[in-house]
């Protein structure tokens, strides 16, 4: 079965491709993406990201510890080193079994397989924190997953997201280095989906200005997202050009804009 082609609204970024799929379409998408990232990454986790998480997320979280945190699409947990000192236990949802382990950055972790529809085998309001870094753009029914995250978070508990906000090329065709169906999420559309799911936005910021990573690597800095100076410079360039952040970027001028965004949201209700 072939997935339906994107509609004009989905191509423009006014709607998100995948959201309108029926259960059979979601099942096909899920099967394709289930092990896609692990196969592309070869079991290698993310580059160190402590500095970028501190700049865009940690300083905007409410004070205190988070006894139970959800790591959605955790991979090997490398993205969570910055959060681990504040967490007592991780529940990690990750389809690539080769990534599974018993601890994330020294913190006990319980790994689980995702479900096709994105439901979580957790009771209402049991989580103190949830995070997803570069995960939701692999999922067809993003708005449903956001509602599920709202369900399992305690009232007032934070959700931290980082996602690409560009189309990631023409997602109607195969693209080297990308899974079959991943596509970025327009940042204004994510704002609306968070609100509709029951979240209040605490902070939003932009990152990933094109070309800066290549420049800094040429001078010998191999982990730019773990370098506070680079992260601050990238955040400044991204903030100044956020007005130009289009979903499709066919022209050279269109590319002078951030490629990803962070959201720190809070489950609506009284903590």
KEKE-3310 file (N, C-alpha, C; in steps of 0.2 Angstrom, whole numbers, plus 5000, padded with zeros to 4 digits):
npx = (5004:5003:5007:4996:4999:5006:4995:4991:4991:4999:5011:5014:5017:5006:4999:5003:5011:5006:4998:4985:4983:4975:4973:4979:4988:4996:5002:5009:5018:5024:5031:5040:5048:5052:5065:5073:5082:5091:5097:5103:5111:5120:5120:5127:5127:5120:5130:5139:5128:5127:5129:5120:5108:5108:5108:5096:5086:5087:5089:5077:5068:5056:5061:5069:5069:5066:5058:5053:5056:5052:5060:5058:5060:5074:5086:5103:5103:5112:5109:5104:5113:5114:5102:5102:5107:5097:5087:5079:5075:5073:5061:5062:5058:5060:5063:5074:5082:5096:5101:5097:5099:5104:5106:5105:5117:5122:5110:5096:5087:5073:5069:5058:5048:5041:5023:5012:5003:5007:5003:5006:5010:5006:5000:4988:4995:5008:5021:5035:5043:5045:5054:5059:5069:5072:5063:5049:5047:5049:5037:5020:5007:5008:5001:4992:5002:5007:4996:4995:5007:5003:4993:5000:5009:5011:5000:5006:5019:5034:5037:5050:5055:5064:5065:5068:5063:5062:5058:5066:5071:5064:5051:5044:5052:5066:5079:5096:5104:5093:5078:5064:5052:5053:5051:5052:5045:5034:5037:5027:5016:5019:5018:5004:4999:5004:4997:4984:4985:4985:4995:5005:5015:5032:5044:5052:5064:5077:5089:5103:5109:5113:5129:5137:5142:5151:5161:5166:5171:5181:5191:5195:5186:5176:5164:5152:5140:5142:5149:5149:5152:5150:5137:5130:5134:5128:5114:5112:5113:5103:5092:5092:5089:5077:5065:5065:5063:5057:5047:5050:5065:5070:5078:5094:5094:5084:5089:5096:5093:5087:5087:5081:5071:5068:5056:5050:5038:5023:5013:4996:4986:4986:5001)
npy = (4994:5011:5026:5040:5055:5071:5084:5100:5110:5102:5102:5115:5118:5122:5112:5096:5084:5067:5068:5066:5052:5036:5022:5011:5017:5023:5012:5007:5017:5017:5005:5006:5016:5011:5005:5013:5025:5019:5010:5019:5027:5017:5012:5021:5034:5051:5066:5074:5085:5093:5107:5114:5110:5115:5129:5131:5124:5119:5130:5135:5127:5123:5125:5112:5094:5080:5066:5055:5053:5054:5048:5051:5042:5039:5034:5030:5036:5047:5060:5064:5068:5080:5082:5072:5074:5079:5070:5055:5043:5036:5033:5026:5027:5018:5012:5005:4992:4989:5000:5000:5000:4999:5010:5028:5040:5036:5036:5026:5017:5012:5004:5004:4997:5007:5010:5007:5017:5027:5027:5027:5015:5020:5027:5040:5056:5053:5056:5067:5074:5076:5072:5075:5073:5078:5068:5068:5072:5060:5054:5050:5054:5067:5076:5068:5061:5071:5074:5062:5063:5074:5068:5059:5066:5075:5088:5104:5099:5099:5099:5095:5099:5097:5100:5098:5112:5113:5107:5096:5093:5086:5077:5068:5060:5048:5052:5054:5048:5050:5044:5036:5043:5054:5071:5089:5099:5113:5127:5136:5129:5118:5126:5128:5115:5111:5119:5115:5102:5103:5111:5124:5136:5139:5143:5147:5144:5146:5137:5130:5137:5138:5131:5136:5125:5118:5127:5129:5116:5115:5122:5114:5110:5098:5094:5104:5106:5104:5115:5129:5143:5142:5137:5149:5158:5153:5153:5166:5170:5162:5168:5181:5179:5172:5177:5174:5160:5149:5135:5127:5128:5133:5143:5151:5162:5159:5149:5156:5155:5149:5131:5122:5121:5124:5119:5123:5118:5117:5106:5110:5116:5115:5113)
npz = (5000:4996:5003:5004:4994:4999:5004:4997:5008:5017:5010:5010:5024:5032:5037:5044:5036:5037:5048:5045:5042:5041:5052:5046:5037:5047:5053:5042:5040:5053:5053:5044:5049:5061:5065:5058:5062:5070:5061:5052:5060:5064:5077:5084:5096:5099:5097:5110:5120:5130:5133:5123:5128:5141:5138:5130:5137:5150:5159:5159:5165:5178:5195:5205:5208:5197:5199:5191:5174:5157:5143:5127:5112:5115:5111:5114:5126:5126:5124:5136:5146:5152:5159:5168:5181:5188:5188:5195:5190:5174:5161:5146:5130:5116:5099:5094:5098:5100:5106:5119:5137:5154:5162:5161:5158:5171:5178:5184:5171:5162:5148:5135:5122:5108:5104:5090:5088:5097:5110:5128:5140:5153:5169:5171:5174:5180:5177:5180:5171:5154:5139:5122:5109:5093:5088:5087:5073:5066:5068:5063:5068:5076:5084:5091:5099:5107:5114:5122:5129:5137:5144:5153:5160:5175:5182:5178:5176:5166:5148:5137:5121:5105:5089:5071:5060:5047:5030:5028:5015:5000:5005:4998:4991:4992:5003:5005:5020:5028:5036:5029:5030:5038:5042:5044:5057:5055:5064:5070:5068:5077:5089:5090:5090:5103:5111:5109:5113:5127:5134:5141:5135:5140:5136:5121:5108:5095:5085:5077:5065:5048:5042:5053:5061:5053:5051:5064:5066:5058:5064:5074:5084:5089:5095:5094:5100:5113:5117:5125:5120:5106:5106:5111:5101:5090:5094:5095:5081:5076:5083:5077:5064:5064:5059:5046:5045:5035:5030:5018:5008:4995:4989:4990:4999:5007:5016:5026:5040:5056:5059:5068:5082:5100:5112:5128:5137:5148:5157:5157:5171:5189:5198)
capx = (5000:5006:5004:4994:5003:5005:4991:4995:4993:5005:5017:5016:5018:5000:4997:5008:5010:5006:4993:4978:4983:4971:4977:4983:4993:5001:5005:5014:5024:5028:5035:5046:5053:5054:5072:5077:5087:5097:5101:5107:5117:5124:5121:5131:5122:5121:5136:5138:5124:5126:5129:5114:5102:5108:5106:5089:5081:5088:5088:5070:5064:5055:5066:5068:5071:5061:5059:5052:5057:5051:5064:5054:5065:5080:5092:5107:5103:5117:5106:5101:5118:5113:5096:5103:5108:5090:5082:5080:5073:5071:5058:5065:5054:5065:5062:5080:5084:5103:5102:5094:5104:5101:5107:5107:5121:5122:5103:5093:5083:5069:5068:5052:5046:5035:5017:5011:4999:5011:5001:5010:5008:5007:4994:4987:4998:5013:5028:5037:5046:5045:5058:5059:5074:5073:5060:5042:5047:5048:5031:5015:5002:5012:4996:4990:5007:5007:4990:4997:5012:5000:4990:5004:5012:5007:4998:5012:5025:5037:5039:5055:5056:5068:5064:5069:5058:5062:5055:5071:5071:5057:5050:5040:5057:5071:5085:5102:5105:5087:5073:5059:5046:5054:5050:5052:5038:5034:5037:5021:5011:5020:5015:4997:4998:5005:4992:4978:4986:4985:5001:5006:5022:5036:5050:5054:5070:5079:5096:5105:5110:5117:5136:5142:5145:5156:5166:5169:5174:5187:5196:5197:5181:5173:5158:5150:5134:5144:5154:5145:5153:5147:5130:5128:5134:5122:5108:5111:5112:5096:5087:5091:5086:5071:5060:5066:5062:5052:5047:5053:5070:5074:5083:5100:5092:5079:5093:5099:5088:5088:5084:5078:5068:5067:5050:5049:5031:5021:5006:4991:4984:4990:5006)
capy = (5000:5017:5032:5046:5060:5076:5089:5107:5112:5099:5104:5122:5119:5124:5106:5092:5077:5061:5069:5063:5045:5031:5017:5007:5021:5024:5006:5007:5022:5015:4999:5009:5021:5008:5004:5017:5029:5014:5007:5024:5029:5011:5011:5026:5039:5058:5070:5077:5090:5097:5115:5116:5109:5120:5135:5132:5120:5118:5136:5137:5122:5125:5122:5106:5088:5076:5059:5051:5057:5051:5050:5048:5041:5040:5031:5027:5041:5052:5067:5066:5069:5087:5081:5066:5076:5082:5065:5049:5037:5037:5028:5027:5023:5018:5006:5002:4988:4990:5006:4999:4999:4999:5016:5033:5044:5034:5035:5020:5018:5006:5004:5001:4998:5011:5007:5010:5023:5032:5027:5025:5011:5023:5029:5047:5060:5050:5059:5074:5078:5072:5075:5072:5077:5075:5062:5068:5072:5054:5051:5053:5057:5071:5079:5063:5059:5077:5073:5057:5066:5078:5064:5055:5071:5078:5095:5108:5096:5102:5095:5099:5097:5100:5097:5102:5116:5114:5101:5091:5091:5084:5071:5063:5056:5046:5057:5051:5050:5052:5039:5036:5047:5060:5078:5093:5102:5120:5129:5139:5123:5115:5130:5127:5108:5110:5122:5111:5096:5105:5113:5131:5137:5143:5146:5144:5147:5143:5135:5127:5141:5134:5133:5137:5119:5116:5132:5128:5110:5117:5125:5109:5109:5092:5094:5110:5107:5104:5121:5135:5148:5140:5137:5155:5162:5150:5155:5173:5170:5160:5172:5187:5177:5168:5179:5171:5153:5146:5127:5125:5133:5132:5148:5152:5167:5155:5145:5160:5155:5143:5124:5119:5125:5121:5121:5121:5119:5115:5103:5114:5114:5117:5109)
capz = (5000:4995:5007:5000:4993:5003:5001:4996:5014:5020:5007:5012:5031:5035:5040:5044:5033:5042:5053:5042:5040:5045:5056:5041:5035:5053:5053:5037:5042:5059:5051:5040:5054:5068:5066:5053:5064:5072:5055:5049:5064:5066:5084:5087:5099:5097:5099:5116:5119:5137:5132:5120:5132:5146:5135:5127:5140:5158:5163:5158:5168:5185:5200:5209:5205:5193:5201:5185:5168:5151:5137:5121:5107:5119:5108:5119:5131:5126:5124:5143:5151:5155:5163:5173:5188:5191:5188:5199:5186:5167:5157:5139:5124:5110:5095:5092:5104:5101:5110:5126:5142:5161:5165:5156:5162:5178:5182:5182:5165:5160:5141:5132:5114:5107:5101:5084:5088:5101:5117:5133:5145:5160:5171:5170:5178:5184:5176:5182:5166:5148:5134:5115:5105:5086:5088:5084:5066:5063:5070:5058:5072:5081:5089:5096:5104:5111:5119:5126:5134:5142:5149:5158:5164:5181:5180:5180:5174:5160:5142:5133:5114:5100:5082:5065:5058:5039:5027:5027:5008:4997:5009:4994:4988:4996:5004:5008:5027:5032:5035:5023:5031:5042:5039:5049:5059:5055:5072:5072:5069:5084:5094:5090:5092:5110:5115:5108:5117:5134:5136:5141:5133:5145:5132:5114:5105:5089:5085:5071:5060:5044:5041:5058:5063:5048:5052:5070:5066:5054:5069:5078:5089:5086:5098:5094:5104:5120:5118:5127:5116:5100:5107:5112:5095:5086:5097:5093:5074:5075:5085:5073:5058:5065:5055:5039:5045:5031:5030:5012:5007:4989:4987:4995:5004:5012:5020:5031:5045:5060:5056:5073:5088:5106:5116:5135:5139:5154:5157:5160:5177:5195:5200)
cpx = (5004:5003:5002:4999:5002:5000:4994:4996:4998:5011:5019:5018:5012:4997:5003:5007:5011:5000:4986:4978:4978:4976:4981:4989:4999:5005:5011:5020:5028:5033:5041:5051:5055:5061:5076:5082:5093:5101:5105:5113:5122:5125:5125:5126:5124:5128:5134:5134:5122:5125:5123:5108:5102:5106:5099:5084:5082:5086:5081:5065:5062:5060:5064:5070:5065:5062:5058:5052:5056:5056:5061:5059:5072:5086:5096:5107:5108:5115:5104:5106:5117:5107:5097:5104:5102:5085:5084:5079:5071:5067:5059:5061:5058:5064:5068:5083:5092:5105:5101:5100:5100:5101:5108:5110:5121:5115:5100:5088:5079:5067:5062:5051:5040:5029:5016:5008:5002:5008:5006:5007:5009:5001:4994:4992:5004:5020:5029:5041:5046:5050:5058:5064:5075:5069:5053:5042:5047:5041:5025:5010:5005:5007:4994:4995:5008:5001:4991:5002:5008:4996:4994:5008:5008:5005:5004:5019:5028:5038:5044:5056:5061:5067:5066:5063:5058:5060:5060:5072:5064:5056:5045:5045:5062:5076:5090:5103:5099:5082:5068:5054:5047:5054:5050:5045:5038:5033:5031:5016:5013:5017:5008:4995:4999:5000:4985:4979:4985:4991:5002:5014:5026:5041:5050:5060:5073:5087:5097:5106:5115:5124:5140:5145:5151:5162:5170:5173:5181:5193:5197:5192:5176:5166:5155:5144:5136:5149:5149:5146:5150:5140:5127:5128:5129:5115:5107:5109:5105:5091:5086:5088:5080:5065:5059:5065:5056:5053:5051:5058:5074:5079:5089:5098:5088:5083:5096:5094:5089:5084:5081:5075:5068:5060:5051:5042:5029:5014:5001:4988:4988:4994:5004)
cpy = (5006:5022:5037:5051:5066:5081:5096:5110:5109:5101:5111:5123:5121:5118:5102:5085:5071:5062:5066:5056:5041:5026:5013:5011:5022:5018:5005:5011:5020:5009:5001:5013:5017:5007:5008:5021:5024:5012:5013:5026:5023:5010:5016:5032:5046:5060:5073:5084:5094:5104:5117:5115:5114:5127:5136:5128:5121:5124:5138:5132:5125:5122:5116:5100:5084:5069:5054:5055:5052:5053:5047:5048:5042:5038:5028:5031:5046:5059:5069:5067:5075:5086:5076:5069:5078:5076:5059:5043:5039:5031:5030:5023:5024:5011:5002:4998:4988:4995:5005:4998:5000:5006:5022:5038:5043:5034:5029:5021:5011:5008:5001:5002:5003:5007:5010:5016:5029:5032:5025:5021:5014:5026:5037:5051:5057:5052:5066:5078:5073:5076:5071:5076:5074:5069:5063:5069:5066:5050:5054:5057:5061:5073:5074:5061:5065:5076:5068:5059:5070:5074:5061:5060:5074:5086:5100:5106:5098:5096:5099:5095:5100:5096:5101:5106:5117:5107:5095:5089:5089:5077:5066:5059:5053:5051:5053:5053:5051:5045:5040:5042:5054:5066:5083:5096:5109:5123:5132:5134:5119:5119:5128:5120:5107:5113:5118:5104:5097:5107:5121:5132:5142:5146:5143:5148:5143:5142:5132:5131:5138:5136:5134:5131:5117:5121:5130:5121:5111:5119:5120:5107:5104:5091:5100:5111:5106:5110:5127:5141:5148:5141:5144:5159:5159:5152:5162:5174:5168:5164:5178:5185:5173:5170:5176:5163:5150:5138:5124:5130:5132:5137:5149:5157:5163:5151:5149:5161:5149:5136:5120:5123:5121:5124:5119:5123:5116:5112:5108:5112:5116:5112:5106)
cpz = (5000:5000:5003:4999:4997:5000:5000:5003:5018:5017:5009:5019:5035:5039:5040:5041:5038:5047:5051:5040:5044:5049:5052:5039:5041:5053:5048:5038:5048:5058:5048:5045:5060:5069:5061:5056:5066:5066:5052:5053:5066:5073:5088:5090:5096:5100:5106:5116:5126:5136:5129:5124:5138:5144:5134:5132:5148:5162:5163:5162:5175:5190:5203:5205:5201:5195:5195:5179:5162:5146:5131:5115:5110:5116:5114:5125:5131:5127:5131:5148:5155:5160:5169:5180:5192:5191:5192:5195:5179:5165:5150:5134:5118:5106:5094:5098:5105:5105:5117:5131:5149:5164:5159:5160:5169:5182:5179:5176:5164:5153:5139:5125:5114:5104:5095:5084:5093:5108:5121:5138:5152:5162:5170:5176:5183:5183:5178:5177:5160:5143:5127:5111:5098:5085:5085:5077:5063:5064:5065:5062:5078:5086:5094:5101:5109:5117:5124:5131:5139:5147:5154:5162:5170:5179:5182:5178:5167:5154:5138:5126:5110:5094:5076:5062:5050:5037:5027:5020:5006:5000:5005:4991:4993:4997:5007:5016:5031:5031:5030:5024:5035:5038:5045:5051:5059:5063:5074:5072:5075:5089:5095:5092:5100:5114:5114:5112:5125:5137:5136:5139:5138:5141:5126:5111:5099:5089:5078:5065:5055:5043:5047:5061:5059:5049:5058:5070:5062:5058:5074:5084:5086:5089:5099:5099:5111:5121:5119:5122:5109:5101:5108:5105:5090:5088:5095:5085:5073:5077:5080:5066:5058:5060:5048:5039:5041:5031:5024:5010:5001:4987:4992:5000:5010:5017:5026:5037:5050:5057:5061:5078:5094:5109:5123:5137:5145:5154:5160:5166:5183:5197:5207)
residu = (UNK:UNK:UNK:UNK:UNK:UNK:UNK:UNK:UNK:UNK:UNK:UNK:UNK:UNK:UNK:UNK:UNK:UNK:UNK:UNK:UNK:UNK:UNK:UNK:UNK:UNK:UNK:UNK:UNK:UNK:UNK:UNK:UNK:UNK:UNK:UNK:UNK:UNK:UNK:UNK:UNK:UNK:UNK:UNK:UNK:UNK:UNK:UNK:UNK:UNK:UNK:UNK:UNK:UNK:UNK:UNK:UNK:UNK:UNK:UNK:UNK:UNK:UNK:UNK:UNK:UNK:UNK:UNK:UNK:UNK:UNK:UNK:UNK:UNK:UNK:UNK:UNK:UNK:UNK:UNK:UNK:UNK:UNK:UNK:UNK:UNK:UNK:UNK:UNK:UNK:UNK:UNK:UNK:UNK:UNK:UNK:UNK:UNK:UNK:UNK:UNK:UNK:UNK:UNK:UNK:UNK:UNK:UNK:UNK:UNK:UNK:UNK:UNK:UNK:UNK:UNK:UNK:UNK:UNK:UNK:UNK:UNK:UNK:UNK:UNK:UNK:UNK:UNK:UNK:UNK:UNK:UNK:UNK:UNK:UNK:UNK:UNK:UNK:UNK:UNK:UNK:UNK:UNK:UNK:UNK:UNK:UNK:UNK:UNK:UNK:UNK:UNK:UNK:UNK:UNK:UNK:UNK:UNK:UNK:UNK:UNK:UNK:UNK:UNK:UNK:UNK:UNK:UNK:UNK:UNK:UNK:UNK:UNK:UNK:UNK:UNK:UNK:UNK:UNK:UNK:UNK:UNK:UNK:UNK:UNK:UNK:UNK:UNK:UNK:UNK:UNK:UNK:UNK:UNK:UNK:UNK:UNK:UNK:UNK:UNK:UNK:UNK:UNK:UNK:UNK:UNK:UNK:UNK:UNK:UNK:UNK:UNK:UNK:UNK:UNK:UNK:UNK:UNK:UNK:UNK:UNK:UNK:UNK:UNK:UNK:UNK:UNK:UNK:UNK:UNK:UNK:UNK:UNK:UNK:UNK:UNK:UNK:UNK:UNK:UNK:UNK:UNK:UNK:UNK:UNK:UNK:UNK:UNK:UNK:UNK:UNK:UNK:UNK:UNK:UNK:UNK:UNK:UNK:UNK:UNK:UNK:UNK:UNK:UNK:UNK:UNK:UNK:UNK:UNK:UNK:UNK)
# end
